[in-house]
Amino acid sequence: MENNNIGSFGEDVTERQLLKKGYEILKRNFRKKCGEIDIIAKKDDTIAFVEVKTRINPVMGLPREAVDIRKQKHIKDTAMLYISENQFYDTNFRFDVAEVMILDKNVYFNYIENAFF
């Protein structure tokens, strides 16, 4: 599986899991010059900016470890633009990370709410 396909697969898995948990998907792959947010979802009065990390090889480390300080800054900057463009000033927000591991044809999913601030 190519990297683009792996990433899209992980986003599809995450979207299905979020829908099962009662989230509404507002946007996928929100791109701006400063960065990209994989999934923007809403549940109740909270919008979650979700970074999806998918791995097929555990040697590369846990998927969440790839969301370093630099990546977090890009996500935060992009989220601020989304908030501004949509005038969501009176809404709660958080930054989540979805981990998708594909090992021996099995898919493992882990969702971390409030992964960073």
C-alpha positions, -999 to +999 in steps of 0.1 A: +000+000+000+014+034-009+017+062+016-012+082+001-034+051+002-023+043+037-032+078+049-066+078+031-073+043+046-066+056+081-088+086+076-116+064+063-113+042+094-113+072+117-143+088+100-163+055+104-153+053+141-163+089+147-196+085+130-203+054+152-196+075+183-221+102+172-198+128+156-207+148+126-179+152+101-176+189+092-146+186+069-119+163+057-085+175+046-089+212+054-058+227+038-042+261+042-007+274+035+002+269+071-009+232+073-037+206+070-062+191+093-072+156+084-107+156+100-128+183+116-157+167+135-183+180+159-201+163+188-225+181+211-209+216+216-173+206+208-154+207+176-125+182+174-095+189+151-083+153+144-048+144+132-048+109+118-016+089+118-015+055+102+013+030+103+019-005+089+053-010+105+057-008+143+094-002+139+085+034+130+071+039+165+036+046+176+016+067+152+010+094+179+047+099+182+047+115+148+026+144+160+055+165+173+056+201+185+062+214+149+032+194+136+010+205+165+018+242+157+008+237+121-025+221+132-032+249+157-025+276+131-047+259+106-075+254+132-074+291+140-081+299+103-109+274+102-124+289+134-121+324+119-135+315+085-165+298+100-170+323+129-170+295+155-161+319+183-185+306+210-176+269+205-154+245+225-124+230+206-099+203+212-071+186+194-073+148+190-051+122+175-064+090+159-039+061+156-045+034+130-021+004+129-023-021+102-006-053+113-009-087+096-042-077+079-056-066+112-066-030+119-061-014+153-077+019+162-069+042+191-084+076+197-068+101+220-090+131+230-072+163+240-039+149+227-023+183+229-032+219+237 
